[in-house]
Amino acid sequence: MEKSNWEQVREIYIEGLATRNATFQTEAPCWESWDAGHHKVGRFVAVTDGKVVCWCALTPISSRTVYRGVAEVSIYISKKYSNKGVGSQLMHTLIRDSEAQGF
């Protein structure tokens, strides 16, 4: 995931907010706030026909050293691409990458 993906990622995040099941947040943050709250590794987007349709990222659960290799997983899928397997593919990518990164 790059900063250039943010507007499309944010649109999918807002879809998740509307369900009231995805997060306790009530509004989508700006890029800078979101970026500061997530690990720099373990951020991926799935793109279909040039459009982001799914994204995932890792969030630290604590700043304590003992939790260094532990993260919360966020994965959001566009409603239009739900139940098409794209989320599973992205999750497998995240698992492989996070394990390689020491999570």
Secondary structure, 3 states (H helix, E strand, C coil): CCHHHHHHHHHHHHHHHHHCCCCCCCCCCCHHHHHHCCCCCCCEEEEECCEEEEEEEEEECCCCHHHCCCEEEEEEECHHHCCCCHHHHHHHHHHHHHHHCCC
